[in-house]
Amino acid sequence: MTAAARVLIVEDEPKIARLAADYLTAAGCETVMVHRGDDALARFAEDRFDLVVLDLMLPGLDGLSLCRALRAESTVPIVMVTARVEEVDRLLGLEVGADDYLCKPFSPRELVARVKAQLRRQQWQRSDPGEGLELQDEALRAVFAQQAVDLTRVEFRILSALLQNEGVILSRDQLIAAAYEDHRVVSDRTIDTHMKNLRKKLSTIMGDAMGIRSVYGVGYRWELSGKDE
Ligand code: CA
């Protein structure tokens, strides 16, 4: 990650904000804390930030409205913090547009891991996507460390979607949309089966570097370090 990624922490509970700031600072980020939603919007407008950590329940302007307002003007990665797991699908959906989420109470280490993943993804979009994994479109082939594996068209599309969204959870619906151009109705299990085959194939050439992670109850993401959740 960049040495001085600037992170805006929007959190009205001072202790949590402080803890997040301390851990992110230790991880090499510059942090700015604000405690109100409306202040966050003003601060974002006048300064440059690489990422926003956003609590859902805030005075001034709630996290949902704030997230939408930020999304309307910026592609900055947004990690939402919520106390309610039921809200997650909505937060990650197009309407709100968060990139990732954490449920309260969260461990500060987990926060750092999520922030780093989002910052890596941002860098990835500017530089080398696969960190050594190359996709050969015409041959439907993935190559890593000079070893190749053949993929089906569907596997290839799923993998492309995951890589293009490194660090971001894609729901099964999003993966189905990416994998099938004809908008056919496909069951979640079908995606799981493709994913299982894809993971197996990639593991033969990448070993532990294989980055597909399954996120329980939500979907899948590509992340070079970490485990299934
Ligand atoms: Ca709060």
Residues whose N, C-alpha, C, O or C-beta is under 5 A from the ligand:
A	BS01	CA	D12 D55 M57 L58
